[in-house]
C-alpha cells in the first residue's frame, strides 16, 4: 500500500514535468502561462515541505506549505482569467487573495492558539474547493464556442473533480472528524484523498497545456485564413469561401457578383514614400472597405489586388456598392507621416452565369478591371456599363 509520503513524491515529479512542458510554451506569449508555471513551482515547493513536515517547524511544515499550495490554485484561476480575458479584465483576484490571507489566519490560529489538525483540513478544503470550482466555471463559461470542446472540458473536469473532492473531504472532517494528529498520519481516508490529489493536479496541468495548444492552433488557423497585414481573408480562404457561395442555391432571385479591385499607382506609393507607407495604405483601404460591405466576402488575392463577392438582385445594385466604396476611398486620405495621401482604385465587375466556374468568373472580372485601367483608372467597369470618376 502506498504511504502518504510516496504519493507526495509522485505528485512532485508530476509537477516537475508540468513545469517543463509549460516552460516550452513561453516563447509563444500565451496569456496565463507564466502564472500557471508559477503555480506549479509553488506546488512543487509545497509538496516538498509537506513530505518533510515531521522534521520541520510548524511555520514551514504547516503554515508555509499550506499557503503555497493555496496560492497554487489561486494562481491557476488567475491564469485562466488572463488566458480568456486578458484584454477585458485584470488577472489578479483581490477577493481570492483576501480569502488566502483568511486561510493563513485560520491555519495559524489552529496551529498555535488552539491546535486542531481537523479544523485546518476544513479551512484548507473549503478554500481549495472554492478555487477549483471557480476554475471549472471560468473555463466552461469563457471557452471559445467555435473551438473543439474536449480540451476545455478536460481542464474543467479536472478542476471540478478537485473541487468535489475537497468538498467531500471538508464535509467529512466537519461531520465525523477522524482521529488524526498529523496530516501525513497513515490511514485509508488520508491515502484516498492524497491519491485524488495526485490525479487532480497533474490532470489540471495537462488540461491547461491542452488549452494553450488549442490557442496555438487557433493562431495558426487564423494565419492560414487571414492576411497578416490587412486582416482580410487570404487568397486561399477567399477562393474557398467564394467556391462555397457559388455552390449554394440562389435565394430570392439574387445572383453572385464579383469585383476584382486594384489600388491605382500603388507602386509609385512604395517608390515615393516607402514600403511601410504602402503597407499603411493597404490597411487603410481594407479598413474602409470592411466597414461598409456587411456580410460580403472580401479578401486580398495579390499585392494590391483584392476581391469582393456579394449576392445582388441586379447588376446596378452591386455596381452601386462598389462605386460607393470607390467614392469613400477617393474622399478619405490615408494619414502618413507628414502627409495625407489621397489614392484611388479601379474595379472590374462580373455576374456569374449559370454553372459558371469560379475561375471563369474571376477571369471575366479581371478583364473588366483591365478595361478600367485602360479607361483612365479610378473607375468601376462592368460588362454592361462603367461608372467613372
N, C-alpha and C positions, 0 to 999 in steps of 0.2 A: 504494500500500500504506500502511496506517495505520502511524504511528510510535507507540512506547510512550507518548510524552507526549500525543498526540492521544487515545489510548484513555483515559488517565487523566483528561483533561478531560471526556470524555463521561461517565465514571463519576462525576466530581464533580457534574456537572449533574444526573445521576440521583439522587444523594444529596440535593441541594437540594430536588428535587421530593418525595422521600420524606419529608424533614423537614417540609415544608409540609403534606403530607397527614396525617401523624401528629399534627402540632400541632392540626389540626382536630378530632381525637378527644379531646383533653384535657378538654373540658367534660363528657364522658361518664364520667369517672373509671373508665376500664377499667384494671385491674391490668396492669402490664407496659409500658404505652405510654410512660411517662416514660423508662424505661430504653432503649426502642427509639429514642426521639428522641435521647437522649444518644449512643447507639451511632452513629447516622447523622451527628451533628455531629462526633464523633471521626473517623469515616471520611472526612468531607469535609476536615478539617484534615490528616489523614494523607496523603490523596491530593495535596493542595497541596504538602506537604513532599516527597513522592516526586517530583513533577513538577519541583521546584526543587532536587533533590538535588545536581546538579552544582555549584551555586553556594552551597551551604550547608556549614557544618562538619559532620563526622560525627555529632556529638551531636544535631543537629537532623535532618539528611537521612537518617540511618540509624537511630540509637537511638530518638529520639522518634517518627519516622514509623512504624517497625515496632511500637513498643509501643502507640501509639494505635490502629493497625489491629488489633493483637491484642486490645486492650481492647474493640474494636467487637464482635467475635464473642462475647466473654465476656459483655458486657452484653446482647446479643441472647439468649443462653442464659438468663441470669438473668431477663430479661424474660419469657421463655416459662415459666420456673418460676413466676414471680409470676402470670402470666396464668392458668395452670392450677391452681396450688396455693397461692394467696395465703393461704388460711386454715389450711393444714396444715403448711407448711414455709417456712423463711426463704429469701428470694430469693438472698442472697449466697452464692456458691460459694467457700468457703475454699480448697478444693483447686485450683480454677481460678485463683485469684489467686496461689497459691504457684507454680503452673506458669508463670503470667505473669511472676513475678519470676525464675524459672529461665530463661525465654526472654531476659529482659533481660540476665542474667549471660552467657548464651551469646553473644548478639549483641555485647555489649561485648568479650568475650574475642576473638571472631573479627573484630573491627574494630580493636582497639588492640594486643592482645598478639600474635596470630597472624592477620593479615589474610587472610580467606578468604571471598569472597562466596558460594561454593557451599555452605559449611557453614552460613552464615547462612540461605540458602534452605532447607536441610534442616530446621533448627531451626524456622523460621517455618512451613514447610509442615506439620510434624508437629503443631504447636500448633493451627493453623487446621483441619487435618483432624479432630483430636480434638473441637474445639468444634463444627464443622459437623455431624459425625455425632452428637454429643450433642444438638444442637438437633433433628435429624431424629428421634432416638429419643424425645426428650421429647414432641414433637408427636404422633407416632404412638401412643405409649403413653397419653398423657393426654387425647387428643382425646375430646370427649363423643360417645359412640356413637349417641346419639339425634339428633345433628345431621348435616346434609349433609356428606359426606366430602370433597368437592372442595377446599374452601378449605384444609383441613388437609393434604391430600395435596399440594397445590400448594406450600405452605410447606415441608413435609418434603422434597419432591422437590428444591426449590431448594437447601436445606441439604445434602441428600445429594449433589447434583451438585457442590457446592463441596467437600465432604469428599473425594469420589473424585478430583476434580481435584488437590487438594493432595497426596493420597496418591501419585498418579501423578507429580506434579512432584517430590516429595521422593524417590521411588524412582529417578527418572531422575538426579537430582543425586547420589545415592549410588552408583548402578551405573556411570553413564557421564557424569560431570560435564562440561558444555560448557566451552569456553574463554571465560571471561567475567570481566571485571574490574569491572564495574558493573552494577547492577540493570537500568538502562534502556538497556543496550547493545543496539542493534538486532540482531534475529535472528529466524528463523522460530519457534523454540520459545518465545522470550520473548514474541513477539506473540501466539502461540496461547494461552499461559496468561493474559496480560493480557486477551485477548478473553473468555476464560472468566470472568475476574473481573468484567468489565463486564456479563456476563449474570447472574452469580450474585447479587451484592449487591443490585441493583435488584429482581431477581425475588424474593429473600428478603424484601425490604421490602414488596413487593406482597403476598406471602403473609401477612405479619404484619398488614397492613391488612385483608386479606380475613378473617382470623381475628377481628380486632377488630369488623368489621362483622357477622360472624355472631353475636358476643356481643351486639351491639346488637339484632339481630333476635330473639335468644332472649329478651332482656328485654322487647321489645315483645310477643312472643307470650305471655309469662307475664302481662304486664299485661292482655292481652285474655282470657286463660284463667282467671286467678285474681283474686279480690277483693283489692285492695291493702291493706285494713285488716285482714282476718281471715286471709288466706291460703287460704281455701276457694275452691271453684270459683265463678266468676262466674255470673250468671244465664244468660247465653248459653251458656257452656261446660257448665253443669249440664243445661240443656234439650237440648243436643246429645248429651251422654252418655246422658241418660235416654231419648231417642228411639232411640239405638243399642241400648240394653239392651232396649227393647220390641221392636225389630225382630229380635232374635236368637231362635232356638228355645229353648223352655223345656227345662231339664235336670233329670232325676231328680224330675219331678213338682213342682218348685218354681215359684212364680209371683212376679211382681214386685209388691212393695208400695211404697207411697209414704207418707211422713208430711210434712205441712206443719206447721212449728213456728214459734211466735211467742213471743218473750220477754214475760212479763207486766209490765204497768205500766212499759214501757220509757220512755215519755215523761216519767213522773214522775221517773225516774232522771236524765234530762237536765235537767229543770227544777230539781231539788233540788241535784244535785251538779255539773252542768255537762256539756257535750258531750264533754270529754276523758274524764270518768268513764264516760259512756255508751260511748265507743269501747273503753275498757278492759274493760267488761262484755262487749261483743261478742267481743273477743279471748279473754277468759277462757272464755266459753261455747264458742267454737269449739275451743279447746284441749282442753276436757273431752270434747267430743263426738268429735273426730277421733281421740283416743287410745283410743276404745272401740268404734269401728264397723268396724274391719278394712277390707275391700275395698268397703264400701258407698259409693255415690255421695252426696256431701254438698256443698251449695252455698248461697250466700246469694242469695236471689231478691228481696229488698226490704230496707228499712232494718233492721228487727229480725226479719225473716221468713226462714226457711231451709227447705230441702227435703232429705229423706233418702230414698234409694231403695235397696232391697235385695231380693234374691230370698229367699223363705222357703217352707217346705212348708205351713205353717199360719198363719192369722191370729194365733193366740196366740203363735207364735214371734216374729213381727215386733213385735207389741204388747209382748211381754216385753222386747225390746231397747229400744224407745222408753221404756217405763216405767223400765227400768234407768237410762237417760240422765236421765230426769226426777228420779229419786231422787238421782243423782250431783250434778246441778246444785243441787238443793234443799239438799243437805248440804254443799256446798263453796262457802263465801262468796268473793266476789271482793275481794281486797285493794285498797283505795283509800286515799289519804292521810287518815289519821285515823279510818278506819272499815273494818270488814269487812262488806261489803254482801252481804246474802242476797237472792237473787232466784229466780224460778221461770219455767217456761214451760208453755204449753199446746200440744197437738198433735192434729191430725186425721189419721186413717189410712184409706187406701182400698187395696183389692186390685184389680189390673187384671183385668177380664173379657176374654173372647176378643175379639180385634181392636179393643179399645177404644183410642181415640186418647189421646195424652199429655195434651192439653188437657182432655179429659173426665175423665180420671183425676185430674188435679190439681184440677179443679173439685169433684169429689166429696170429695177430701181436705180442701179448703178449707172445704167445707160442714160437715164434721165438726169442723174447727178452730173454726168459729163456734159450734158446739154446745158445745164445751169451754169457750169464753169465757163463753157464756151460763150454763153449768152451774157457774160459780164460779172458773174458771181453775185453774192448777196441776194439770192433769189430761190424760190421754190418751184421746181419744174415737175409737172406730171404729164402723163401721156395724152391727156385731153386738153390741158391748158397750163399756163405758167403764171406765177404770181411774182412780180418783180418789185424791187425796192424803188 
